[in-house]
Amino acid sequence: MKNLDVLSALFVGIDVSAASNVVCAIDFHSNKLLAFSVSNNHPGAAEIAERICALMDSSSFKTVIFALESTSFYNIHIANFLASDQSLMPFNPFVYCLNPKMTANYRKSFIGMDKTDPKDAFLLADFARVGRINTHPWRGSQFLALQRLTRHRLHIVEAMSREKAYMVSNIFLKFSELSVLKEDQHPFTSNYTATAEAVLTEMLTVDELVNMHVEELISFICNASRNRFHDPEKVAAILQKAARDSYRLDRCLYEPLTISIASSFNLLSAYQAEIKSIEKAIEKTIRGLNHSEYQCLLSIPGIGPVYSSGILAEIGSISAFHSQDAIAKYAGLVWKQNQSGNFQAEDTSLSKAGNRYLRYYLIEAANSVRHHIPEYNHFYHKKLAEVKTHQHKRALALTSRKLIRLIYGLLDKNQLYSQMRVVSTT
Protein backbone atom coordinates (compact mmCIF):
# COMPACT_ATOMS: atom_id res chain seq x y z
CA MET A 1 0.00 0.00 0.00
CA LYS A 2 2.92 2.32 -0.71
CA ASN A 3 2.27 5.80 -2.17
CA LEU A 4 -1.49 5.34 -1.87
CA ASP A 5 -3.79 8.36 -1.56
CA VAL A 6 -5.95 7.04 1.25
CA LEU A 7 -8.42 9.92 1.02
CA SER A 8 -9.43 8.78 -2.47
CA ALA A 9 -9.58 5.07 -1.60
CA LEU A 10 -12.58 2.89 -0.84
CA PHE A 11 -11.87 0.22 1.78
CA VAL A 12 -13.83 -3.01 1.47
CA GLY A 13 -13.74 -5.75 4.08
CA ILE A 14 -15.09 -9.19 3.18
CA ASP A 15 -15.74 -11.83 5.82
CA VAL A 16 -15.40 -15.11 3.91
CA SER A 17 -16.97 -18.45 4.77
CA ALA A 18 -17.77 -21.58 2.82
CA ALA A 19 -21.33 -20.45 2.09
CA SER A 20 -21.24 -16.65 2.02
CA ASN A 21 -19.24 -13.44 1.68
CA VAL A 22 -20.26 -10.59 4.00
CA VAL A 23 -19.19 -7.20 2.65
CA CYS A 24 -18.61 -3.84 4.31
CA ALA A 25 -17.30 -0.76 2.45
CA ILE A 26 -16.10 2.38 4.22
CA ASP A 27 -14.30 5.58 3.35
CA PHE A 28 -11.23 7.03 5.10
CA HIS A 29 -13.45 8.62 7.78
CA SER A 30 -15.03 5.23 8.65
CA ASN A 31 -18.36 6.13 7.11
CA LYS A 32 -20.14 2.92 6.18
CA LEU A 33 -21.16 3.13 2.52
CA LEU A 34 -22.14 -0.47 1.76
CA ALA A 35 -23.08 -3.48 3.89
CA PHE A 36 -24.51 -6.65 2.36
CA SER A 37 -24.08 -10.41 2.08
CA VAL A 38 -23.87 -12.65 -0.98
CA SER A 39 -23.26 -16.30 -1.66
CA ASN A 40 -19.66 -17.47 -1.95
CA ASN A 41 -19.96 -18.42 -5.61
CA HIS A 42 -19.49 -16.82 -9.02
CA PRO A 43 -22.86 -14.96 -9.12
CA GLY A 44 -22.21 -13.64 -5.61
CA ALA A 45 -18.74 -12.42 -6.57
CA ALA A 46 -20.16 -10.75 -9.69
CA GLU A 47 -22.70 -8.93 -7.50
CA ILE A 48 -19.89 -7.64 -5.26
CA ALA A 49 -18.03 -6.29 -8.28
CA GLU A 50 -21.21 -4.73 -9.71
CA ARG A 51 -22.15 -2.93 -6.49
CA ILE A 52 -18.58 -1.73 -5.87
CA CYS A 53 -18.35 -0.40 -9.44
CA ALA A 54 -21.67 1.42 -9.04
CA LEU A 55 -20.41 3.06 -5.84
CA MET A 56 -17.10 4.02 -7.44
CA ASP A 57 -18.87 5.54 -10.47
CA SER A 58 -21.10 7.69 -8.26
CA SER A 59 -18.28 8.98 -6.04
CA SER A 60 -14.80 10.48 -6.22
CA PHE A 61 -12.94 7.32 -5.19
CA LYS A 62 -10.02 6.40 -7.43
CA THR A 63 -8.84 3.15 -5.82
CA VAL A 64 -10.51 0.23 -4.08
CA ILE A 65 -8.79 -1.84 -1.40
CA PHE A 66 -10.22 -5.29 -0.62
CA ALA A 67 -9.23 -6.95 2.67
CA LEU A 68 -10.00 -10.62 3.31
CA GLU A 69 -8.73 -13.14 5.82
CA SER A 70 -6.81 -16.20 4.66
CA THR A 71 -9.43 -18.72 5.72
CA SER A 72 -8.08 -22.06 4.55
CA PHE A 73 -9.00 -22.20 0.84
CA TYR A 74 -12.40 -20.46 0.97
CA ASN A 75 -10.87 -17.04 0.20
CA ILE A 76 -9.01 -18.16 -2.94
CA HIS A 77 -11.88 -17.94 -5.46
CA ILE A 78 -13.19 -14.57 -4.33
CA ALA A 79 -9.68 -13.09 -4.09
CA ASN A 80 -8.79 -14.33 -7.56
CA PHE A 81 -12.08 -13.03 -8.98
CA LEU A 82 -11.73 -9.53 -7.53
CA ALA A 83 -8.07 -9.24 -8.59
CA SER A 84 -8.82 -10.15 -12.21
CA ASP A 85 -12.38 -8.87 -12.81
CA GLN A 86 -12.37 -6.55 -15.84
CA SER A 87 -15.09 -4.25 -14.51
CA LEU A 88 -12.93 -3.39 -11.48
CA MET A 89 -9.73 -2.74 -13.47
CA PRO A 90 -10.42 1.00 -14.03
CA PHE A 91 -10.35 1.47 -10.25
CA ASN A 92 -6.91 -0.09 -9.75
CA PRO A 93 -8.07 -2.73 -7.23
CA PHE A 94 -5.78 -4.11 -4.53
CA VAL A 95 -6.78 -7.43 -2.95
CA TYR A 96 -5.11 -8.46 0.31
CA CYS A 97 -5.46 -11.82 2.05
CA LEU A 98 -4.54 -11.21 5.68
CA ASN A 99 -3.17 -13.41 8.43
CA PRO A 100 -6.10 -13.95 10.87
CA LYS A 101 -3.72 -13.47 13.82
CA MET A 102 -3.09 -9.88 12.72
CA THR A 103 -6.77 -9.00 12.58
CA ALA A 104 -7.48 -10.87 15.81
CA ASN A 105 -5.02 -8.63 17.63
CA TYR A 106 -6.50 -5.54 15.96
CA ARG A 107 -9.96 -6.56 17.19
CA LYS A 108 -8.77 -6.15 20.79
CA SER A 109 -8.56 -2.38 20.24
CA PHE A 110 -12.37 -2.34 19.83
CA ILE A 111 -13.46 -2.87 23.41
CA GLY A 112 -16.75 -4.72 23.71
CA MET A 113 -17.24 -5.29 19.97
CA ASP A 114 -19.54 -8.21 19.17
CA LYS A 115 -18.19 -11.01 17.00
CA THR A 116 -20.55 -11.23 14.04
CA ASP A 117 -19.95 -11.55 10.32
CA PRO A 118 -20.92 -7.90 9.56
CA LYS A 119 -18.67 -6.68 12.40
CA ASP A 120 -15.82 -8.84 11.11
CA ALA A 121 -16.24 -7.35 7.63
CA PHE A 122 -16.12 -3.83 9.10
CA LEU A 123 -13.03 -4.76 11.13
CA LEU A 124 -11.22 -5.90 7.98
CA ALA A 125 -12.13 -2.72 6.11
CA ASP A 126 -10.96 -0.59 9.04
CA PHE A 127 -7.74 -2.59 9.31
CA ALA A 128 -6.98 -1.58 5.72
CA ARG A 129 -8.11 2.02 6.34
CA VAL A 130 -5.59 2.64 9.13
CA GLY A 131 -2.71 1.34 6.99
CA ARG A 132 -1.96 -1.80 8.99
CA ILE A 133 -1.52 -3.98 5.89
CA ASN A 134 2.16 -4.70 5.21
CA THR A 135 1.88 -7.75 2.96
CA HIS A 136 1.78 -7.96 -0.82
CA PRO A 137 -1.51 -7.93 -2.75
CA TRP A 138 -3.02 -10.99 -4.40
CA ARG A 139 -0.95 -11.80 -7.44
CA GLY A 140 -3.35 -13.66 -9.69
CA SER A 141 -3.69 -17.04 -11.31
CA GLN A 142 -0.10 -17.63 -12.41
CA PHE A 143 1.30 -17.19 -8.92
CA LEU A 144 -1.60 -19.20 -7.52
CA ALA A 145 -0.69 -22.06 -9.88
CA LEU A 146 2.92 -22.05 -8.70
CA GLN A 147 1.87 -21.69 -5.09
CA ARG A 148 -0.50 -24.66 -5.26
CA LEU A 149 2.35 -26.81 -6.60
CA THR A 150 4.96 -25.71 -4.04
CA ARG A 151 2.49 -26.03 -1.19
CA HIS A 152 1.38 -29.45 -2.42
CA ARG A 153 5.00 -30.55 -2.46
CA LEU A 154 5.27 -29.56 1.21
CA HIS A 155 2.03 -31.43 1.90
CA ILE A 156 3.58 -34.61 0.47
CA VAL A 157 6.84 -34.06 2.37
CA GLU A 158 4.87 -33.75 5.61
CA ALA A 159 2.91 -36.90 4.74
CA MET A 160 6.23 -38.73 4.30
CA SER A 161 7.44 -37.47 7.68
CA ARG A 162 4.24 -38.66 9.35
CA GLU A 163 4.55 -42.07 7.69
CA LYS A 164 8.16 -42.45 8.80
CA ALA A 165 7.24 -41.48 12.35
CA TYR A 166 4.42 -44.02 12.29
CA MET A 167 6.74 -46.73 10.94
CA VAL A 168 9.06 -46.37 13.93
CA SER A 169 6.67 -48.19 16.25
CA ASN A 170 6.24 -51.15 13.90
CA ILE A 171 9.98 -51.39 13.24
CA PHE A 172 10.68 -51.31 16.97
CA LEU A 173 8.18 -54.08 17.61
CA LYS A 174 9.56 -56.33 14.89
CA PHE A 175 13.28 -55.53 15.15
CA SER A 176 13.71 -53.55 18.36
CA GLU A 177 17.49 -53.17 18.34
CA LEU A 178 17.67 -51.95 14.71
CA SER A 179 15.35 -49.03 15.45
CA VAL A 180 17.44 -47.69 18.36
CA LEU A 181 20.99 -48.08 17.02
CA LYS A 182 22.93 -44.82 16.87
CA GLU A 183 24.05 -43.46 13.52
CA ASP A 184 27.69 -44.53 13.92
CA GLN A 185 26.61 -48.06 14.91
CA HIS A 186 23.82 -48.52 12.37
CA PRO A 187 24.38 -50.97 9.49
CA PHE A 188 22.54 -48.65 7.06
CA THR A 189 22.31 -44.90 6.62
CA SER A 190 18.72 -45.11 7.91
CA ASN A 191 15.85 -47.54 8.44
CA TYR A 192 14.27 -46.40 5.16
CA THR A 193 16.88 -47.53 2.63
CA ALA A 194 16.31 -50.28 0.07
CA THR A 195 18.48 -52.71 2.06
CA ALA A 196 16.64 -51.96 5.30
CA GLU A 197 13.36 -52.49 3.44
CA ALA A 198 14.54 -55.90 2.23
CA VAL A 199 15.58 -56.96 5.74
CA LEU A 200 12.33 -55.75 7.34
CA THR A 201 9.92 -57.09 4.72
CA GLU A 202 11.50 -60.21 3.24
CA MET A 203 12.47 -61.78 6.56
CA LEU A 204 9.49 -62.72 8.66
CA THR A 205 11.23 -62.90 12.06
CA VAL A 206 14.53 -61.78 13.58
CA ASP A 207 15.34 -65.43 14.26
CA GLU A 208 15.58 -65.97 10.50
CA LEU A 209 18.31 -63.37 10.45
CA VAL A 210 20.08 -64.88 13.47
CA ASN A 211 20.04 -68.38 12.02
CA MET A 212 21.02 -67.38 8.49
CA HIS A 213 24.49 -68.50 7.40
CA VAL A 214 26.92 -65.59 7.21
CA GLU A 215 27.74 -66.12 3.55
CA GLU A 216 24.04 -66.29 2.70
CA LEU A 217 23.38 -63.07 4.63
CA ILE A 218 26.28 -61.30 2.89
CA SER A 219 24.88 -62.38 -0.48
CA PHE A 220 21.43 -61.12 0.57
CA ILE A 221 22.89 -57.73 1.58
CA CYS A 222 24.86 -57.38 -1.64
CA ASN A 223 21.81 -58.14 -3.78
CA ALA A 224 19.53 -55.78 -1.81
CA SER A 225 22.06 -52.94 -1.87
CA ARG A 226 23.25 -53.60 -5.44
CA ASN A 227 26.78 -54.02 -4.10
CA ARG A 228 26.93 -50.51 -2.61
CA PHE A 229 28.52 -51.57 0.69
CA HIS A 230 32.33 -51.62 0.63
CA ASP A 231 32.35 -53.95 3.66
CA PRO A 232 29.26 -56.22 3.53
CA GLU A 233 30.85 -58.62 6.06
CA LYS A 234 30.80 -55.87 8.71
CA VAL A 235 27.19 -55.00 7.86
CA ALA A 236 26.18 -58.66 8.22
CA ALA A 237 27.91 -58.90 11.60
CA ILE A 238 26.16 -55.76 12.91
CA LEU A 239 22.80 -57.02 11.65
CA GLN A 240 23.12 -60.42 13.29
CA LYS A 241 24.22 -58.90 16.59
CA ALA A 242 21.27 -56.50 16.51
CA ALA A 243 18.95 -59.42 15.76
CA ARG A 244 20.33 -61.44 18.68
CA ASP A 245 19.88 -58.46 21.02
CA SER A 246 16.32 -57.74 19.90
CA TYR A 247 13.17 -58.74 21.75
CA ARG A 248 11.23 -61.75 20.54
CA LEU A 249 7.49 -61.71 19.84
CA ASP A 250 4.81 -64.36 19.55
CA ARG A 251 5.03 -65.68 16.01
CA CYS A 252 1.45 -64.59 15.24
CA LEU A 253 2.55 -60.94 15.47
CA TYR A 254 5.32 -61.04 12.88
CA GLU A 255 3.20 -61.37 9.77
CA PRO A 256 0.86 -58.41 10.58
CA LEU A 257 3.90 -56.27 11.45
CA THR A 258 5.66 -57.24 8.23
CA ILE A 259 2.56 -56.39 6.17
CA SER A 260 2.25 -53.00 7.91
CA ILE A 261 5.93 -52.17 7.39
CA ALA A 262 5.76 -53.23 3.73
CA SER A 263 2.70 -51.03 3.25
CA SER A 264 4.54 -48.05 4.74
CA PHE A 265 7.48 -48.62 2.40
CA ASN A 266 5.06 -48.73 -0.55
CA LEU A 267 3.56 -45.41 0.56
CA LEU A 268 6.99 -43.81 0.92
CA SER A 269 7.91 -45.01 -2.56
CA ALA A 270 4.69 -43.55 -3.96
CA TYR A 271 5.29 -40.24 -2.14
CA GLN A 272 8.82 -40.01 -3.54
CA ALA A 273 7.53 -40.62 -7.06
CA GLU A 274 4.87 -37.92 -6.58
CA ILE A 275 7.44 -35.43 -5.29
CA LYS A 276 9.54 -35.95 -8.44
CA SER A 277 6.44 -35.39 -10.58
CA ILE A 278 5.48 -32.24 -8.66
CA GLU A 279 9.03 -30.86 -8.89
CA LYS A 280 8.97 -31.24 -12.69
CA ALA A 281 5.67 -29.34 -12.78
CA ILE A 282 7.14 -26.62 -10.51
CA GLU A 283 10.14 -26.12 -12.82
CA LYS A 284 7.81 -25.87 -15.82
CA THR A 285 5.52 -23.34 -14.12
CA ILE A 286 8.25 -21.05 -12.77
CA ARG A 287 9.73 -20.42 -16.22
CA GLY A 288 7.05 -17.87 -17.12
CA LEU A 289 7.15 -15.98 -13.82
CA ASN A 290 9.65 -13.45 -12.43
CA HIS A 291 12.43 -14.69 -14.67
CA SER A 292 15.05 -12.24 -13.38
CA GLU A 293 14.21 -12.84 -9.71
CA TYR A 294 14.22 -16.58 -10.33
CA GLN A 295 17.71 -16.36 -11.85
CA CYS A 296 18.91 -14.28 -8.87
CA LEU A 297 17.89 -17.04 -6.47
CA LEU A 298 19.25 -19.80 -8.69
CA SER A 299 22.65 -18.10 -8.64
CA ILE A 300 22.99 -18.81 -4.90
CA PRO A 301 24.89 -22.13 -4.50
CA GLY A 302 22.61 -24.74 -2.95
CA ILE A 303 19.31 -23.14 -4.00
CA GLY A 304 17.84 -25.02 -6.95
CA PRO A 305 14.63 -24.60 -8.95
CA VAL A 306 12.34 -26.06 -6.27
CA TYR A 307 13.54 -23.94 -3.34
CA SER A 308 13.65 -20.85 -5.56
CA SER A 309 10.09 -21.50 -6.70
CA GLY A 310 8.89 -22.14 -3.16
CA ILE A 311 10.32 -18.81 -1.98
CA LEU A 312 9.07 -16.77 -4.96
CA ALA A 313 5.61 -18.38 -4.82
CA GLU A 314 5.15 -16.92 -1.34
CA ILE A 315 6.89 -13.53 -1.55
CA GLY A 316 6.07 -12.71 -5.19
CA SER A 317 7.77 -9.47 -6.17
CA ILE A 318 10.42 -8.12 -3.82
CA SER A 319 8.88 -4.65 -4.26
CA ALA A 320 6.14 -5.71 -1.86
CA PHE A 321 8.67 -5.65 1.01
CA HIS A 322 10.40 -2.53 2.25
CA SER A 323 13.25 -4.41 3.97
CA GLN A 324 14.68 -7.82 4.75
CA ASP A 325 13.11 -7.49 8.22
CA ALA A 326 9.69 -7.38 6.56
CA ILE A 327 10.37 -10.70 4.79
CA ALA A 328 11.59 -12.27 8.04
CA LYS A 329 8.46 -11.11 9.85
CA TYR A 330 6.23 -12.36 7.04
CA ALA A 331 7.91 -15.77 7.27
CA GLY A 332 7.72 -15.89 11.07
CA LEU A 333 11.52 -15.99 11.38
CA VAL A 334 11.64 -13.47 14.21
CA TRP A 335 12.12 -13.98 17.92
CA LYS A 336 9.85 -12.71 20.66
CA GLN A 337 11.56 -10.50 23.22
CA ASN A 338 11.21 -11.38 26.90
CA GLN A 339 12.38 -8.32 28.82
CA SER A 340 11.31 -6.51 31.98
CA GLY A 341 13.33 -3.78 33.66
CA ASN A 342 16.94 -4.90 33.78
CA PHE A 343 15.99 -8.52 33.08
CA GLN A 344 16.57 -9.89 29.59
CA ALA A 345 15.72 -13.56 29.02
CA GLU A 346 18.29 -15.62 27.14
CA ASP A 347 15.80 -18.23 25.97
CA THR A 348 13.41 -16.64 23.46
CA SER A 349 11.01 -18.51 21.20
CA LEU A 350 10.65 -18.23 17.43
CA SER A 351 7.49 -16.35 16.44
CA LYS A 352 6.20 -18.79 13.78
CA ALA A 353 3.23 -16.46 13.33
CA GLY A 354 3.96 -15.82 9.67
CA ASN A 355 3.72 -17.76 6.43
CA ARG A 356 4.69 -21.32 7.30
CA TYR A 357 5.25 -22.26 3.64
CA LEU A 358 7.76 -19.47 3.13
CA ARG A 359 9.42 -20.37 6.43
CA TYR A 360 9.77 -24.01 5.35
CA TYR A 361 11.39 -23.19 2.00
CA LEU A 362 13.73 -20.60 3.55
CA ILE A 363 14.88 -23.06 6.21
CA GLU A 364 15.33 -25.88 3.70
CA ALA A 365 17.23 -23.54 1.40
CA ALA A 366 19.47 -22.41 4.27
CA ASN A 367 20.21 -26.02 5.17
CA SER A 368 21.29 -26.64 1.59
CA VAL A 369 23.24 -23.39 1.23
CA ARG A 370 25.36 -24.11 4.31
CA HIS A 371 26.71 -27.19 2.55
CA HIS A 372 27.77 -25.11 -0.48
CA ILE A 373 28.95 -21.76 0.94
CA PRO A 374 31.71 -21.88 3.61
CA GLU A 375 30.58 -18.58 5.15
CA TYR A 376 27.16 -20.03 5.94
CA ASN A 377 28.61 -23.32 7.14
CA HIS A 378 30.90 -21.46 9.55
CA PHE A 379 27.98 -19.32 10.77
CA TYR A 380 25.80 -22.43 11.30
CA HIS A 381 28.44 -24.22 13.39
CA LYS A 382 29.16 -21.07 15.38
CA LYS A 383 25.48 -20.83 16.36
CA LEU A 384 25.37 -24.58 16.93
CA ALA A 385 28.05 -24.28 19.63
CA GLU A 386 26.41 -21.37 21.47
CA VAL A 387 23.68 -23.37 23.24
CA LYS A 388 23.09 -26.88 24.56
CA THR A 389 19.39 -27.22 23.74
CA HIS A 390 17.60 -27.09 20.37
CA GLN A 391 21.02 -26.68 18.79
CA HIS A 392 20.27 -27.70 15.20
CA LYS A 393 16.86 -26.01 14.96
CA ARG A 394 18.17 -22.77 16.46
CA ALA A 395 21.31 -22.69 14.32
CA LEU A 396 19.31 -23.43 11.18
CA ALA A 397 16.73 -20.75 11.96
CA LEU A 398 19.50 -18.18 12.50
CA THR A 399 21.21 -19.28 9.29
CA SER A 400 17.87 -18.82 7.51
CA ARG A 401 17.67 -15.31 8.92
CA LYS A 402 21.13 -14.61 7.51
CA LEU A 403 20.05 -16.05 4.15
CA ILE A 404 17.06 -13.68 4.06
CA ARG A 405 19.44 -10.73 4.11
CA LEU A 406 21.28 -12.15 1.10
CA ILE A 407 18.06 -12.94 -0.78
CA TYR A 408 16.64 -9.46 -0.19
CA GLY A 409 19.89 -7.82 -1.28
CA LEU A 410 20.07 -9.83 -4.51
CA LEU A 411 16.42 -9.37 -5.45
CA ASP A 412 16.30 -5.70 -4.50
CA LYS A 413 19.39 -4.91 -6.61
CA ASN A 414 18.52 -7.47 -9.30
CA GLN A 415 21.98 -9.05 -9.07
CA LEU A 416 23.36 -12.56 -9.27
CA TYR A 417 25.14 -13.99 -6.24
CA SER A 418 28.56 -14.19 -7.91
CA GLN A 419 28.29 -10.61 -9.18
CA MET A 420 27.33 -9.33 -5.79
CA ARG A 421 30.27 -11.06 -4.13
CA VAL A 422 32.70 -9.57 -6.64
CA VAL A 423 31.28 -6.07 -6.16
CA SER A 424 31.39 -6.33 -2.37
CA THR A 425 35.05 -7.31 -2.34
CA THR A 426 36.38 -4.52 -4.55
CORTA-V91547 format. One record per pair of residues at least 12 apart in sequence whose ideal C-beta (glycine too) atoms are under 8 Angstrom apart, sorted by the first residue. I is the first residue (numbers start at 1). GAP is how many residues later the second one is. Records with the same first field share a line. If there is no record, write none. Layout:
BEGIN
I=GAP / GAP
END
This chain:
BEGIN
1=64 / 93 / 127 / 130 / 132
2=320
4=59 / 61
5=57 / 58
6=22 / 123 / 125
7=21
8=52 / 53 / 54 / 55
9=19 / 52 / 53 / 54 / 55 / 56
10=15 / 16 / 17 / 23 / 42 / 45 / 46 / 49 / 51 / 53 / 54 / 55 / 81
11=14 / 15 / 16 / 17 / 54 / 56 / 114 / 115 / 117 / 118
12=12 / 13 / 22 / 40 / 52 / 53 / 54 / 55 / 113 / 116
13=12 / 13 / 54 / 55 / 107 / 108 / 109 / 110 / 111 / 112 / 113 / 114 / 115
14=34 / 52 / 53 / 54 / 64 / 107 / 110
15=54 / 102 / 103 / 105 / 106 / 109
16=24 / 52 / 53 / 55 / 58 / 59 / 62
17=23 / 54 / 57 / 100
18=22 / 56
19=20 / 21
20=17 / 18 / 19 / 20 / 24 / 97
21=16 / 17 / 18 / 19 / 23 / 24 / 27 / 57
22=14 / 15 / 95 / 96 / 98 / 99
23=12 / 13 / 14 / 15 / 25 / 28 / 98
24=94 / 97 / 98 / 100 / 101
25=27 / 30 / 100
26=96 / 99 / 100 / 103
27=34
28=101
30=96 / 99
32=90
33=22
34=17 / 18 / 21
35=83 / 86 / 87
36=15
37=80 / 81
40=34 / 37 / 38
42=39
45=32 / 33 / 36 / 37 / 40
48=30 / 34
49=32 / 33 / 36 / 38 / 39
50=37
52=12 / 36 / 39
53=34 / 35 / 38
56=35
61=30
62=29 / 30
63=28 / 29 / 30 / 31
64=24 / 27 / 28 / 29 / 30
65=28 / 29 / 31 / 63 / 68
66=13 / 16 / 27 / 28 / 29 / 30
67=29 / 31 / 57 / 58 / 60 / 61 / 66
68=27 / 28 / 29 / 30 / 56
69=28 / 29 / 30 / 31 / 34 / 55
70=27 / 28 / 29 / 30
71=29
75=22
76=68
79=16 / 18 / 59
80=58 / 60 / 61 / 64
82=13 / 56
83=12 / 54 / 55 / 56 / 57
84=56 / 57
94=43
95=42 / 43
96=32 / 37 / 39 / 41 / 42
97=38 / 41
98=26 / 29 / 35 / 37
99=36 / 254 / 255 / 256
101=252
102=25 / 30
103=20 / 21 / 24
106=17 / 21 / 26
107=16
110=13
134=192
135=185 / 195
136=179 / 180 / 181 / 184 / 185
137=183
139=177 / 178
142=143 / 146 / 147
143=146 / 170 / 173
145=140
146=136 / 139 / 140 / 143 / 163 / 166 / 167
147=166 / 167 / 210
149=129 / 132 / 133 / 136 / 160 / 164
150=132 / 156 / 159 / 160 / 163 / 164 / 207 / 211
151=162 / 206
152=126
153=122 / 125 / 126 / 129 / 153 / 157
154=156 / 203 / 206 / 207
156=115 / 118 / 119 / 122
157=118
159=112
160=108 / 111 / 112 / 115
163=101 / 104 / 105 / 108
164=28 / 100 / 104
166=98
167=24 / 25 / 94 / 97
168=23
170=87 / 90 / 91 / 94
171=20 / 29 / 90
173=76 / 80 / 84
174=26 / 32 / 75 / 80 / 83 / 84 / 87
175=24 / 25 / 31 / 67 / 68 / 71
176=70 / 71
177=65 / 66 / 68 / 69
178=13 / 18 / 21 / 22 / 61 / 64 / 65 / 68
179=12
181=61
185=53
186=52
187=48 / 51 / 52 / 55
188=47
192=73 / 76
193=32
194=30 / 31 / 32
195=26 / 29 / 30 / 34
197=27 / 68
198=22 / 26
199=25 / 40
200=58 / 61 / 62 / 65
201=57 / 60 / 61 / 64
204=50 / 51 / 54
205=44 / 46 / 49
206=37 / 40 / 42
207=36 / 41
209=30 / 31 / 34
210=30 / 33 / 34
212=28
214=19 / 22 / 23 / 26
217=19 / 22 / 23
218=14 / 15 / 18
221=14 / 15 / 18
279=26 / 27
282=23 / 24 / 27 / 28
283=22 / 23 / 26
285=24
286=19 / 22 / 23 / 26
289=23
290=22 / 26 / 27
292=122
293=19 / 24 / 25 / 118 / 121
294=14 / 15 / 18
295=121
296=114 / 115 / 118 / 119 / 120 / 121
297=14 / 15 / 110 / 113 / 114
299=111 / 117 / 118 / 119 / 120
300=65 / 69 / 73 / 106 / 107 / 110 / 117
301=68 / 71 / 72 / 116
302=63 / 66 / 67 / 68 / 69 / 70 / 71
303=62 / 65 / 66
304=64
307=54 / 57 / 58 / 61
310=47 / 48 / 50 / 51 / 54 / 55
311=47 / 50 / 51 / 54 / 96
313=44
314=17 / 41 / 43 / 44 / 47
315=12 / 15 / 43
318=90 / 93 / 94
321=87
323=85
324=80 / 81 / 83 / 84 / 85
327=77 / 80 / 81
328=73 / 76
329=22 / 25
330=24 / 25 / 28
331=23 / 24 / 27 / 28 / 31 / 73
332=18 / 19 / 20 / 21 / 22 / 23 / 24 / 27
333=17 / 18 / 21 / 26 / 29 / 64 / 67 / 68 / 71
334=16 / 17 / 20
335=13 / 14 / 15 / 16
336=12 / 13 / 14 / 15
350=47
359=41
362=38 / 41 / 42 / 45
363=33 / 34 / 37
365=35 / 38
366=30 / 33 / 34 / 36 / 37
367=29 / 32
369=30 / 34
370=29
376=23 / 26 / 27
379=19 / 20 / 23
380=15 / 16 / 18 / 19
381=14
383=12 / 15 / 16
END
